Amino acid sequence: MKIVIAGAGEVGSHLAKLLSFENQDIVLIDSDASKLAPIDANYNLMTLVGRPTSFQTLRDAGVENCDLFIAVTPYETTNVVACTMAKQIGAERTVARIDNYEFMSDENRKYFSSMGVDSLIYPEYLAAKEIITALKRPWVRHWFELHDGEIILVGVKMRETAKLIGMQLKELAALQPSFHISAIKRNHNTIIPRGDDYIKLDDILYFTTTRDHVDDLLDICGKKNFDVRKVMIMGGSRIAIRTADLAGDDFKIKVIDNSLEKCQRLAEMCPDCDIVHADARDMDVLREEGLDDYDAFVALTDSSETNILACIMAKEFGVAKTIAEVENIQLVSEAESLNIGTTINKKLLASSTIFQLLLDTDSSTSKCHSLTDAEVAELEVRPGSKITRGPVKDLNLSREMTIAGLVRDGVGMLVTGNTVIQPGDHVVVFCLAGALHKVEKLFC
């Protein structure tokens, strides 16, 4: 697949690097040569210096023959115009990053579609949805619902209270056949485990299960569920605004920011929230604002380091659930190893949306969730696909992937070695980064 990416900022560079591992034909465009140089030297892709709103630049990039054009510059107007131009030149599908929530309405999406912009990505909105999910499921690190919740993937960190520590996976399979451990995050690495692997303290286990058995995980993982009602947010960013908007009446939210101008704007945009002008990095401020009486603390400043440290500080106040925006991908694994709850990364969320487009031109039949070094993909099985040619145990699957579950006739179920996958099944695959192209071949 030929993919042209306009914008070598954080999102564009991250996407280009990930897609280069998937053996895709990638061209990355940016007007700043200094942004392209390190990528050009270290990754299997082409770079092009030029403006994404230049017809000549787009033609030089081969847009007329590209399957997917992605515009992720920092400027939404540039992105929309670039997509419109790319579509006219001949791009099969276009994606634009935006910063305006108004554009997300169905009515306005139709307008952009008529202009040649097929899909819109608003990373801050995606991040806000992840935060709301984390607040509603405070005992987990990650929560993915696939095919309307028929299959659920849950990431849980193993603390001292977990009954599973020291157990082999094949023991768990015998005792609890309603769960499947699809992956283990250990010491900054994600592994696809086998039956002989042991579960260790501080592992993050990714369980696949059905909705009827989710609550059983609480007992074996030594977790307790609780309701989050009071939420303190540090940093009045666009993510904070969208989170407050999505929260509705479910949560009582207080936002603290050290910019008076931003606080005044927040008071207008978030009328149901308490807005405080102060520096939330100051422990005395947090004490005065009653942090120890809150159920959750969400750190959304521009600094990943500040957000991580603030969450650690909130834990010291006794806050049960903490969420940190960590945009530096190198710090995500470090953050997950510390005593904080959920990490949010806009680049990974945007990657999930774009990988979904890669998996299937009909986005209703595929979903993808990106982790730091792995992907979770849901794909519909076509008639004649390689994956239908025998039981799973005979498919010689790569050790970089595992089939975590499937949905057949609207009912979710786990997969064993004897399972024969059928056309029309929706299959959930967990694979390491760089193995997505191997997954796609199974479904051809």
N, C-alpha and C positions, 0 to 999 in steps of 0.2 A: 504494500500500500504506500502510495506517495502522499506525504504530509508536509505542508508548508506552515511554519509557525512564525507569526509576526510579533516581535517583542522578546528581547532577551533579558527581561527582568527576572524577578524571583520565580514567577509562575512559568513563564516561557522557557527559561533555562532548565528548570526542574523537569518540565514535560519533555523537552528535547533529550535530556539525559536518559530519562526513563524509556522513552520510545526508541532510542538508539540501541538499548539492550534487547528490544523486541524484534530486531532485524527489520525495522521499517526504513523506508527511504525518506529521510528527513532533511528539510532545508530550513534553517533558522535565519530570519531576517532581523536586522536592527540597524539604526542609523549610527550607533556608537560602536566603532570597531573594537574598542577596548573591552567591551562586554562579550564580544564574540571570540576574541583571541584564545582565552583559556579553554573554552568549549571546543573550538576547532582543533586544538592541539591534543585533546584527551578523549574525544568521543567519536564514534563512527557516524558522522553526519556531515552535511555541507553547511557552510555559513555564507551569508551574503550581506554586504554593507549597503544599506539603502533605506529609503523611506517606504513604509508599507502602503502609503497612499500614492505611490508613483506607479503608473501603468508600466513603465519600463522595468522597474524593480520587480514587479509581480511577474512580468513575462520572463525576465531573466531567471526567476526562481522556478519557472515551469508551472505556474499556477493553472494554465489552461489544461494541463493533464493531471492535476492533483485530485486525489480522492477526498482529502479533508484539508481545509484552510482554517487555521486557528489564529485569531487576533487577540493577543493578551498584553498589549502595551498598557502603560498606566493610564491612558486617556481613552475613555469609552467612545468619544466622538470619532477618534482615529480608528478604533476597532470596528465600529459600525460602518464607516466609510470604506475601510479596507475590505471588509467582507462583501459589501455591495459591489465594489470593483472586481474582486476576485470571482464572484458569482457570474458577473457579466463576461469576464474573460473565459470562464469555463470550469471553474472549480465545482466538483460534484456536491460537496457539502461544506457549509461554513459555520463557524462558531465565534462569537464575540464575547469578550469579558466586559461586563458593565458594572457601574457603581450606583445606579439609580433604581430603587425598588419599584418605582412606578412602571418601569419597563416590563416587569414580570407579570403583569395582569394579562389574562387571556386576550383581551381586546387589543392591547398594545403589542403583544407577541405576533398577532396576525399582521399588524402593520409592518413590523420588522421582517417577517417572512416574505411579505410582498416586495420588500426592498432587496431581498436576497440573503438575509441573515437567517439561517435555519435554526440555530440554537443560541440561547443566551446563558451565560454563566455569571452568577453574582456570588463570588466567594464568601462575602460577609454574610449573606443570607444562608448559605450552606453551613457556615460555622455556627450561626445562631440556632439552626435546627439541631445540630449536634449537641449544643449546650442544653437545649430543652430536653432532648432525649436523655442526656447524662443526669439532669436534675430529676427526671421521672424514674430513672433506674440507678439510684445512687450507689448501689453495692457493686456495680460492674465497672470495668475500665472501658470496654467497648461493647456496643450493642447494635447489631445489624439485623433487620428484619427483611427476609427475602420471600418473594412471592406472597405478598400480603400477610406476612407473619406465619406462614405455614412452616417455614424453616427459620430458625433463629440461631445466629452466631453470637456467642457471648464471650468476651475476654475478661478473665478474672485472675487477680494476683493471689498467689498462694502465700498466706501468712501462717504464723505458728498454729493458728486454730484450725487449719485445713486438715481434714481426715485423710486426704489423698497423698500427703507428703511421704515419700519413701515407697510408694506403690508403683508397680509396673503397669504399663498401659493395658497389657493383656489381662491383668487381674481386674482392672476397672471394667473392662469389656465384659468379663464374666459376671461381675457383681451388678453392674449398671448398664445393661444393653441399650438403655434409652438415651445414652450420651455417646458422642464420638469426639475425641480430642483431635482436632484437625491440625493444630500447630502449637508449638511452644516457643515463647519468647524468653530467651535465657542469655544473660550476659551480653546484651545488645545485639544478639543474633536471633533470627527466626528459623526454626527447624521444622521440617515435616517429620513427625515422630513415627516410630514403628513399635510393635508390641513389646519388644525387649527394653524400651526406654523407661527410665524411672522419672517420677515427678519429684522435683526438688523445691526447697524453700525459696521463695521470691520468684519462681517461675510465673509468667503470665500464660495461662492456658486458654486456648481458644476452643470452646465447646460448641459443637453443633448439636442441636436438639429440636424437638417440636414444642409447640407452645404449652402442651399439657404437662411437660416435665421441667419447665424452667425453674419452678419454685423448688424442685428437688435439689437443684444445684446449691441453693443456699446452705443446706445442711452439710453436704459433703465438702463444700469449700469453706465452711466455718464462717459464713457471712450472716449478717442481719439486715433485713430490709427496713427502711424507715421512710416516712413522708417528709419531703422537703417543702417548707412553706415560706420561710424567710431567707432571702438571698441578698448578699452584699456583692456588688460589682465594683471592681477597681478599674477605672479608666472608662471615660465616656466615648468610646469609639463607635464606628458604624455598626460593629458587631453588637455592642451593648444596646444600641437603639433597636436593632432588629430583634434581639433577644427579648427586650421589654415588650415589643410589639407582639411577638409570638406567644409570650407568657400568658397574656389575657388575665383572667382572675385566678389562675392556678398558683401564682407566687406573689408574695409581697416583696418588692425589689427596692433596694437603696443603691444609688450610684454615687461613687466618690471620685472626683477629678480635681486636679490642682490648677486647672485653667478656668478662670472666672467666665470668660467668653463662652467656653464650651458648656459650662454649667447652665448659663442663661439659655443657650440653645436647647440643651437637654430638657430644661423645665418646660419648654414649649412643645417639644416633640414627644416627651414621655410624661404626660400630665398625671398618670397614676403612680409614678415612682417618686420616692424621696430623693432629692438631689442635694448633695453636700459638696461645697467647695472646700477642699482640704487635700493634704498630701497623705494618701493611704499607705505610703511607705513608712510613715511614722507610727510606731507602736502605740504611742499615747493617743493619737487620733483614732486608731482602731479601738482602743480601750474606751475612749469617750463615746464612740458611736455604737458601743455595745456588741462588738463582734462575737463575743463569747455566747451571745444569745441567738446567733444565726445558725441555720441548718447548713448553709452552703456559702462558699466564697469563690468568686469567679474573677480571675486576674486577666485583664484585656488591654494592658498598656502596649506601647510599641516595642518594648524591650522584653525579649524572651527570658533573659536572666532575672529581670525584676519580677516578672510574673511567677517564675519558679520559686524564687526566694519568698515572695509574698504568700504563696500557697503554703510553704513550709511554716511560715510565721502564723498563718491562720490555723494550721493544725495544732500549733502550740497553744492557741487560744481554745482548743477543743472543738473546732468546727469539723463536723463529720465528713462533709463532701467538699472537695476543692477541685477547681478546674482552671487550667492554665493555658493561655494561648502561647504556643511555642512555634514561632515561624522559622527559627533556625533548625533545619532538619537534623543537623549534627547533634543538637541538644535534646531531641525528642527521646532517644533511648536513655540518655542520662536522667531526664525528667521522670521517665517511667520507672526507673530504678529507685527513685527517691520516694519519700512518704507523701506523695501527692496523688490525687485521684486520676482525673482524665486530662489528656492533653489535646488541644485543638490546633490544627495546622491547615491554613487555607490552601496551601499548595497541594497537599494530599487530597483534600476534598475536591479541588478543581480537577486534579488528575483522575479521580474516580469518575467524574462526569464525562471526561473526554475518553477515558478507556472504554466506557460504556458505548460510545459512538464507534469505537474501533471494533468492538466485539460483534456488533450487529447494526446494520443500517436502520432496523426497526427497533428503536430504543425500548419499546414496550416488552420485548422478549429478551432483554439482557440487562443486567445490572453489574456494576463493578465497584468495589470498595478498595481503596488503596491504603495500605499501611506503609511504614517506613521502608520495609524491604520485602513486601509481599502484597499479593492481590487476592481478593475474594470475588469470584465471578459467578454469576448466574446466567446460564445459557439454555435456550430451548433446543432440544435435539431434533434434527431434521431427518427425514427418511433416508436411509442409506448411509448414515454417518458411521465413521469407523468405530465410534464408541458403542454402537449397538451390535457389534459382531460377536459377542460372547459375554460370559460372566466377567465381572470386573477383575477377578483374580487372574484372568487369562489375557488381559489387555496390555500387559507389560508397560504399565504406566511409569513415567519418569519419577525418580525419587524426589523431584522438585515439586511434585503436586500430589494432592489427594482428593478423592471425590467425597465430599463431606455429607451430602444428602441429596434428596430429590423430591420433587412434587409431581405426583401422578394423579390425574383426574381431580385436581384441586386439593389433594391430601398430601401433607408432608410426611416423609419417612426417611430413616437413616439407610445408609448403604453398607452392605457387607460384601465379602469377596464373591459370594454366590449370586449377588444381584445382577440381573440382566437389564440393562437400560434400554428403554423403548422409545421409538419416535413419539414426539409430543411431550416427553418428560421435560421438566425444568430442573436442570442439574446444577448443584452448587459445588464449585471447584475452588480449593485453596491452593495457591501456587506461589512460589518464591518469585521475587522480582526478576524479570528477564525470561520467565518461562511461559508468559502468556501466549506467545506464538505457538508453543507446543500444545497448549490447551486448544487453541483454535483449530489445529490440524485434526484433533480428535472429533471435532464436530462438523467436519467437511464430508 
